[in-house]
Amino acid sequence: MTASVHALAVPVFALAWWAACYLIGRDPARGALWRAAAALTAYAIGVVVWAAWPDSRPAQILLCVPALFWAGTAVALLPRTLPERRQIDIGWLVLSVLFLGMLVALPSAGRLVVLAPLVGGLVLLWRFRDQVQPPMLPTALTVVAGLYAAGLVALLLPIDLGSPVLVIAAIGVDLLMLGFLVAVAGALEVGERLRPDLIRSLTAAIVVTVAVGTPAAFAVAAGNSVVVTLLQFGLVAIVMTGVGLAGPLHRMLDRLAFRNEEQLRQDRGALLQLAEAMPRHRQRHRLITTREPDFLRFTQQVLDNYGRLGRLMRSPLTHLPAVDRRLSGPAAEQPLARAMELRAVLADSVDRLRPAGTFATSDEWRHYNAMYFCVVLGLDPYERRQRTDGLDREARRALDWMRRYVPRRTLRRWQREAATIVARRLWDDLTNTDPRWLTTRSTKPLSTGRNG
């Protein structure tokens, strides 16, 4: 390969690797981000293999693999309330294994069969497009998928469009667009901002690509050794991992460096959480535009992350009137203080679910028990090794009852129902407190989700 080809391969690889790390670091619990990151990672490795062994069989296979993960990303973007969601996920996994085997066995032109699962995933996304946010997501993903498919056709069929590396670079742009669209969808779902955080990380990625990628590209272009090529790409991957996963890597280094300094680790952890949350936090005025379904989803998310202050700091619910009433002075503008008060508001709301009288395990206690012991106290009744030290008699009794008589799916349904009750009360408080809501308030109450 020529020096100019290597000069293009290195920055393309660097940006794809950074984007994969950034998606994982943004929300490790979100499946769609993991699958989009896997597509970018497979592509980045494919670029390395192509640079070392141009037009080889492994390189072609790796450049086709993103289509399988792209199909999985489309499936992960389907509504979570879809009853068939679990079966569709399992079907995608089974089909991915089958098509991966076909990729290995078929010749170059036959590898285009990998586009079939991608088409299937997009068809499912279009079928439920009225429940997908943002509304333009199915259209945008379809356009980008079409460009990716055109790139694979030009790469695998005997079509002369110039240097194959230009086609590979175009495929990389398509996959970067996929990552961006999935990040937008994830930010909208949790009520976070994307642009400031993305610009900060992308700026760092570009600076590092220029600083590290330029000498790496010259080293690869000047050397004829495959080992030198692989080492240079490996160096770029390590540096871009540090840029994309800056927060998690900082925390890991703190655990290693300050393993005997518990208080120091906690203080630095709080500062790191604050630094990560600030670019993602929505402005106060955006809460006024929140619709009831979004408010319900935000409430469920903060309850799911009750014990994680870093996640609570990013939530738009930190600007609830109930939080404002608890704060005064300079503390009212501190994201960490607002997150702590939001947690206190949630604890009070859960406490209001408790029926009158002594503790019981009857049906009327199901919402309180499911929410208080499993969310507020953070207990898991299904742990193999139960840790009951320090628990009072009520908590021990509740854990034993749930473990014996409450299936995991039933407990989760009770938690969703309880979250809806909490959301409705917070929604009523919000709409009755802020006069701007009096003209926009919907008369339709939030559903209790009894059958959810």
C-alpha atoms as one frame of an Amber mdcrd trajectory, in Angstrom:
protein
   0.000   0.000   0.000   1.184   3.547  -0.725   2.143   6.102   1.915  -0.971
   8.184   1.159  -3.161   5.139   1.796  -1.544   4.580   5.187  -1.926   8.277
   5.967  -5.694   7.902   5.479  -6.030   4.547   7.254  -4.550   5.750  10.563
  -6.928   8.700  11.245  -9.932   6.665  10.057  -8.986   3.916  12.482  -8.343
   6.422  15.285 -11.744   8.133  15.004 -13.628   4.836  14.732 -11.873   3.452
  17.808 -12.511   6.659  19.766 -16.204   6.652  18.808 -16.602   3.061  20.038
 -14.999   3.922  23.381 -17.036   7.105  23.727 -20.331   5.265  23.200 -19.455
   2.658  25.818 -18.302   5.283  28.295 -21.396   7.412  27.847 -23.786   4.776
  29.197 -22.382   1.258  29.762 -25.847  -0.053  30.669 -27.462   0.758  27.314
 -27.441  -2.123  24.854 -27.838  -0.002  21.726 -24.624   1.876  22.525 -22.722
  -1.370  23.068 -23.859  -2.793  19.739 -23.042   0.386  17.838 -19.638   0.386
  19.563 -19.117  -3.241  18.532 -19.844  -2.297  14.909 -17.245   0.476  15.061
 -14.709  -1.794  16.772 -15.089  -4.517  14.123 -14.648  -1.887  11.431 -11.549
  -0.424  13.098  -9.930  -3.860  13.370 -10.867  -4.459   9.728  -8.994  -1.299
   8.758  -5.893  -2.559  10.572  -6.066  -5.957   8.885  -6.590  -4.302   5.486
  -3.565  -2.056   6.052  -1.426  -5.063   6.953  -2.871  -7.543   4.432  -4.768
  -5.617   1.700  -7.903  -7.230   0.268  -7.445 -10.321   2.420 -10.286 -12.625
   3.418 -10.170 -11.667   7.158 -10.237  -7.976   6.263 -13.346  -8.381   4.089
 -15.084 -10.405   6.796 -14.333  -7.798   9.484 -15.664  -4.994   7.297 -18.908
  -6.970   6.820 -19.384  -7.783  10.523 -20.653  -4.244  11.386 -23.825  -5.030
   9.432 -24.693  -7.706  12.007 -24.132  -5.363  14.939 -25.997  -2.623  13.094
 -29.004  -4.959  12.867 -28.684  -5.548  16.610 -28.560  -1.799  17.201 -31.841
  -1.348  15.321 -33.387  -4.088  17.477 -32.076  -2.430  20.661 -33.755   0.842
  19.647 -37.192  -0.812  19.587 -39.584   0.224  22.385 -38.795  -1.515  25.661
 -42.504  -2.072  26.254 -42.737  -4.270  23.159 -43.916  -7.720  24.360 -41.846
  -9.540  21.723 -38.673  -7.567  22.501 -36.912 -10.443  24.294 -37.708 -12.927
  21.512 -36.489 -10.479  18.872 -33.214 -10.026  20.763 -32.685 -13.779  20.966
 -33.529 -14.112  17.282 -30.927 -11.489  16.401 -28.249 -13.326  18.386 -29.031
 -16.661  16.700 -29.133 -15.134  13.221 -25.894 -13.260  13.833 -24.063 -16.505
  14.609 -25.520 -18.162  11.505 -24.658 -15.259   9.208 -21.170 -15.002  10.691
 -20.598 -18.599   9.649 -21.871 -17.772   6.172 -19.487 -14.808   6.001 -16.542
 -17.105   6.627 -17.683 -19.756   4.146 -18.887 -17.639   1.214 -16.736 -15.903
  -1.423 -16.445 -12.113  -1.719 -19.685 -11.433  -3.591 -21.628 -13.888  -1.424
 -20.704 -11.969   1.720 -23.260  -9.332   0.762 -25.803 -11.703   2.338 -24.831
 -10.023   5.613 -27.087  -7.124   4.589 -30.203  -9.300   5.081 -30.264  -9.016
   8.921 -29.650  -5.284   8.605 -32.689  -4.921   6.359 -34.736  -6.986   8.818
 -33.732  -4.779  11.759 -34.631  -1.619   9.859 -38.009  -3.076   8.854 -38.787
  -3.724  12.533 -37.717  -0.187  13.430 -40.009   1.243  10.755 -42.892  -0.899
  11.957 -42.753   0.696  15.413 -41.542   4.111  14.259 -44.371   5.917  16.083
 -42.812   4.802  19.397 -39.195   5.592  18.481 -37.465   8.811  19.560 -36.439
  10.966  17.807 -39.071  10.526  15.059 -36.485  10.984  12.300 -34.336   8.120
  13.601 -35.692   5.346  11.293 -35.267   7.566   8.233 -31.757   8.653   9.170
 -30.635   5.105   9.978 -32.076   3.834   6.701 -30.197   6.459   4.678 -26.900
   5.747   6.431 -27.462   1.986   6.105 -28.006   2.434   2.384 -24.687   4.241
   2.064 -22.949   1.524   4.059 -24.488  -1.155   1.825 -23.320   0.727  -1.273
 -19.807   0.817   0.174 -19.815  -2.950   0.759 -21.065  -3.548  -2.780 -18.250
  -1.420  -4.197 -15.725  -3.219  -1.991 -16.795  -6.829  -2.561 -17.891  -6.764
  -6.186 -15.531  -6.184  -9.156 -16.372  -2.491  -9.402 -13.539  -0.039  -9.962
 -14.154   3.136  -7.967 -10.514   3.986  -7.404  -8.557   3.107  -4.282 -10.406
   0.651  -1.991  -9.190   2.629   1.010 -11.383   5.549  -0.078 -14.370   3.207
  -0.041 -13.313   1.885   3.362 -13.012   5.454   4.652 -16.532   6.207   3.351
 -17.821   3.157   5.213 -16.148   4.533   8.324 -18.023   7.815   7.947 -21.295
   5.876   7.705 -20.523   3.965  10.889 -19.584   7.177  12.696 -22.981   8.562
  11.694 -24.583   5.423  13.117 -22.818   6.029  16.425 -23.944   9.656  16.454
 -27.591   8.757  15.797 -27.596   6.128  18.530 -26.010   8.604  20.959 -28.741
  11.134  20.121 -31.446   8.540  20.771 -29.846   7.566  24.074 -29.546  11.178
  25.234 -33.202  11.864  24.445 -34.337   8.760  26.298 -32.652   9.748  29.557
 -33.202  13.502  29.228 -29.532  14.440  28.884 -27.655  16.833  26.647 -25.318
  15.377  24.052 -23.725  18.277  22.192 -21.383  19.769  24.862 -20.095  16.401
  26.013 -19.656  15.128  22.447 -17.832  18.291  21.331 -15.455  18.074  24.289
 -14.575  14.435  23.610 -14.421  14.878  19.820 -12.101  17.881  20.164  -9.768
  15.840  22.331  -9.944  12.961  19.839  -9.014  15.207  16.897  -6.114  16.795
  18.787  -4.778  13.393  19.831  -5.267  12.003  16.316  -3.132  14.804  14.902
  -0.526  14.540  17.651  -0.206  10.753  17.762  -1.717   9.634  14.453   0.568
  11.746  12.276   3.863  10.181  13.436   2.149   6.765  13.493   1.070   7.205
   9.864   4.618   8.180   8.828   6.046   5.202  10.712   3.632   2.809   9.038
   4.226   4.319   5.602   7.998   4.263   5.985   8.256   0.678   7.234   7.649
  -2.512   5.306   7.159  -4.641   8.405   3.732  -5.935   9.357   4.838  -5.877
  12.995   5.583  -2.150  12.781   2.150  -1.546  11.242   0.342  -3.458  13.975
   2.351  -1.776  16.750   1.567   1.710  15.438  -2.154   0.967  15.219  -1.988
  -0.536  18.708  -0.411   2.648  20.058  -3.144   4.761  18.488  -5.815   2.439
  19.941  -4.399   2.792  23.465  -4.320   6.578  23.270  -7.834   6.850  21.804
  -9.150   4.508  24.495  -7.864   6.971  27.052  -9.749   9.790  25.322 -13.047
   7.939  24.853 -13.079   6.289  28.290 -11.504   9.115  30.264 -13.939   8.967
  33.203 -13.866   5.198  33.842 -10.077   5.124  33.405  -9.638   7.966  35.920
 -11.685   6.054  38.471  -9.733   2.862  37.835  -6.429   4.693  38.303  -7.709
   6.230  41.537  -8.580   2.784  42.873  -5.047   1.634  42.098  -3.161   4.725
  43.224  -5.235   5.530  46.329  -6.259   2.046  47.404  -5.434   2.896  51.043
  -7.027   6.362  50.940 -10.767   5.720  51.135 -11.808   9.311  51.821  -9.552
  10.673  49.079 -11.058   8.236  46.559 -14.576   9.234  47.548 -13.816  12.955
  47.284 -12.174  12.575  43.891 -14.996  10.303  42.741 -17.566  12.965  43.628
 -15.601  15.595  41.708 -15.274  13.312  38.676 -19.007  12.573  38.730 -19.721
  16.287  38.870 -17.336  17.001  35.965 -18.994  14.285  33.848 -22.533  15.340
  34.733 -22.279  19.066  34.005 -21.933  18.838  30.174 -24.823  16.353  30.046
 -27.270  18.175  32.287 -30.247  19.826  30.601 -31.047  23.425  31.407 -33.780
  24.204  33.896 -36.118  25.681  31.260 -36.171  22.402  29.330 -38.173  20.689
  32.102 -41.183  22.819  31.205 -41.351  21.179  27.776 -41.404  17.639  29.170
 -44.391  15.522  28.189 -46.095  13.124  30.600 -44.701   9.920  29.007 -41.184
  11.394  29.125 -41.666  12.463  32.732 -42.715   8.932  33.636 -39.636   7.515
  31.921 -37.336  10.006  33.673 -38.859   9.065  37.027 -38.351   5.366  36.392
 -34.745   6.041  35.425 -33.896   8.038  38.552 -35.474   5.354  40.702 -33.433
   2.691  38.895 -30.317   4.796  39.612 -31.329   5.779  43.142 -27.954   4.854
  44.626 -25.839   6.453  41.874 -25.433  10.170  42.455 -23.519  10.580  39.193
 -26.584   9.468  37.236 -28.960  11.552  39.362 -26.903  14.701  38.699 -27.604
  14.330  34.958 -31.365  13.986  35.352 -33.643  16.906  34.441 -35.693  16.028
  37.541 -33.062  17.734  39.714 -34.986  20.928  38.866 -38.295  19.738  40.292
 -40.085  22.272  42.525 -39.887  19.720  45.349 -36.086  19.895  45.069 -36.132
  23.707  44.947 -38.097  23.844  48.210 -35.374  21.880  49.971 -32.525  24.147
  48.910 -31.576  27.752  49.533 -28.562  29.964  49.019 -25.505  28.892  47.002
 -26.334  25.192  47.478 -29.337  25.623  45.189 -27.026  25.917  42.190 -24.795
  22.961  43.058 -25.555  19.852  40.919 -24.357  17.480  43.640 -26.575  19.102
  46.264 -29.555  18.983  43.899 -28.920  15.297  43.185 -28.837  14.514  46.899
 -32.075  16.406  47.462 -33.681  14.645  44.490 -32.840  11.371  46.177 -34.430
  12.644  49.372 -37.571  13.612  47.427 -37.719  10.130  45.934 -37.299   8.557
  49.370 -40.187  10.660  50.708 -42.340   9.697  47.738 -41.625   6.016  48.328
 -42.396   6.418  52.024 -45.840   7.734  51.073 -46.567   4.376  49.468 -46.461
   2.674  52.883 -49.928   1.632  54.070 -51.047   2.387  57.613 -50.310  -0.127
  60.343 -47.520  -2.555  61.036 -45.407  -4.144  58.314 -47.113  -6.848  56.255
 -46.722  -8.784  53.023 -50.285  -8.437  51.828 -51.259  -7.167  48.367 -51.667
  -3.561  49.494 -48.033  -3.550  50.658 -46.569  -4.814  47.370 -45.636  -1.396
  45.937 -43.986  -0.141  49.103 -42.102  -3.365  49.745 -40.854  -3.642  46.170
 -39.702  -0.039  46.074 -38.426   0.594  49.593 -36.415  -2.541  50.251 -35.114
  -3.102  46.690 -34.622   0.502  45.511 -34.172   2.764  48.541 -32.236   0.214
  50.614 -30.716  -1.386  47.507 -31.332  -4.983  48.633 -31.469  -7.883  46.193
 -33.674 -10.756  47.414 -32.316 -13.065  44.704 -28.642 -12.887  45.659 -27.110
 -16.287  46.270 -25.306 -15.087  49.356 -27.645 -12.879  51.306 -25.968 -10.278
  53.495 -28.358  -9.558  56.348 -25.907  -7.988  58.793 -27.218  -4.673  60.063
 -30.748  -5.207  58.684 -33.733  -4.791  60.958 -36.461  -7.378  61.413 -38.712
  -5.842  58.745 -36.000  -5.935  56.081 -35.103  -9.545  56.884 -38.736 -10.585
  56.738 -39.322  -8.730  53.453 -36.255 -10.295  51.832 -37.272 -13.791  52.880
 -40.825 -13.261  51.605 -39.694 -11.947  48.213 -37.156 -14.730  47.764 -39.738
 -17.423  48.561 -42.949 -16.142  46.985 -42.272 -13.279  44.539 -40.844 -14.125
  41.083 -38.326 -11.694  39.678 -40.663 -10.567  36.851 -43.477  -9.928  39.323
 -41.195  -7.838  41.519 -40.102  -5.798  38.518 -43.728  -5.226  37.511 -44.559
  -3.997  41.012 -41.619  -1.609  40.839 -42.855  -0.216  37.510 -46.330   0.279
  38.977 -44.894   1.987  42.052 -42.682   4.209  39.883 -45.756   5.307  37.956
 -47.538   6.244  41.189 -44.494   8.235  42.323 -44.260   9.898  38.893 -47.931
  10.908  38.966 -47.541  12.568  42.366 -44.391  14.407  41.302 -46.099  15.430
  38.058 -49.075  16.834  39.981 -46.730  18.742  42.261 -44.836  20.136  39.267
 -47.921  21.212  37.329 -49.623  22.747  40.373 -46.519  24.599  41.572 -45.281
  26.226  38.354 -47.931  28.609  36.902 -46.542  28.092  33.391 -47.982  24.586
  33.496 -51.545  25.719  34.146 -52.106  26.521  30.453 -50.338  23.455  29.073
 -51.244  20.768  31.539 -52.794  17.675  30.052 -55.981  16.377  31.671 -55.038
  12.781  30.940 -53.501  11.164  34.063 -50.486   8.959  33.960 -51.396   5.294
  33.672 -50.642   3.144  36.703 -49.367   0.401  34.395 -51.132  -2.311  36.428
 -50.807  -4.732  33.550 -47.279  -3.688  32.575
